Amino acid sequence: MREKTIYEKIAEKYNTTPEEVRREMQIAIDAGFDNPDPAVQEKWKKMTLKGDRPTPEEVINYAVKQLKGN
């Protein structure tokens, strides 16, 4: 049996779908990414991105690495 994804766990807690959770996360990430504050932009530059914008998965992975001290 597979473990639930983070999206599934959040969706279950808030009575929504995993797709909606991911979609809302992307909206929030996009809003933060578009913030013109230079200090905010410096933080985004520390992330390695595969595309033009960070995905929820990239943000989650980055946050986990930061929490672990890497």
C-alpha positions in Angstrom: 0.0 0.0 0.0 1.4 3.4 -0.9 1.6 6.4 1.5 -0.7 9.3 0.9 0.9 12.3 -0.8 1.1 15.6 1.1 -1.7 16.9 -1.3 -4.0 14.0 -0.3 -3.4 14.5 3.4 -4.1 18.3 3.2 -7.2 17.7 0.9 -8.6 15.1 3.4 -8.1 17.5 6.3 -9.8 20.4 4.5 -12.4 18.4 2.6 -11.3 19.1 -0.9 -9.3 17.4 -3.6 -5.6 16.9 -4.0 -5.8 18.7 -7.3 -7.4 21.7 -5.7 -4.7 21.8 -3.0 -1.9 21.7 -5.6 -3.7 24.4 -7.7 -4.1 26.7 -4.7 -0.5 26.2 -3.7 0.7 27.2 -7.2 -1.5 30.3 -7.0 0.2 31.3 -3.7 3.7 30.5 -5.0 3.0 32.6 -8.1 1.9 35.5 -6.0 5.0 35.3 -3.9 7.3 34.8 -6.9 5.8 38.0 -8.5 6.5 40.1 -5.4 8.8 42.9 -6.6 10.4 43.4 -3.2 14.2 42.9 -3.7 14.6 40.9 -0.5 11.9 38.5 -1.6 13.4 38.1 -5.0 16.8 37.3 -3.4 15.2 34.4 -1.6 13.6 33.1 -4.8 17.0 33.2 -6.5 18.4 30.7 -4.0 16.1 28.0 -5.3 17.0 25.7 -8.2 14.2 25.8 -10.7 13.5 23.5 -13.7 11.2 26.0 -15.4 10.5 29.7 -15.3 8.5 29.5 -12.1 8.8 27.3 -9.0 6.3 24.4 -8.7 4.8 23.3 -5.4 7.1 20.2 -5.4 10.2 22.4 -5.8 9.0 24.7 -3.0 8.3 21.8 -0.7 11.7 20.1 -1.5 13.5 23.4 -0.9 11.6 24.0 2.4 12.5 20.5 3.6 16.2 21.0 2.7 16.2 24.3 4.6 14.6 22.6 7.7 17.3 19.9 7.6 20.0 22.6 7.4 21.2 21.8 3.9 
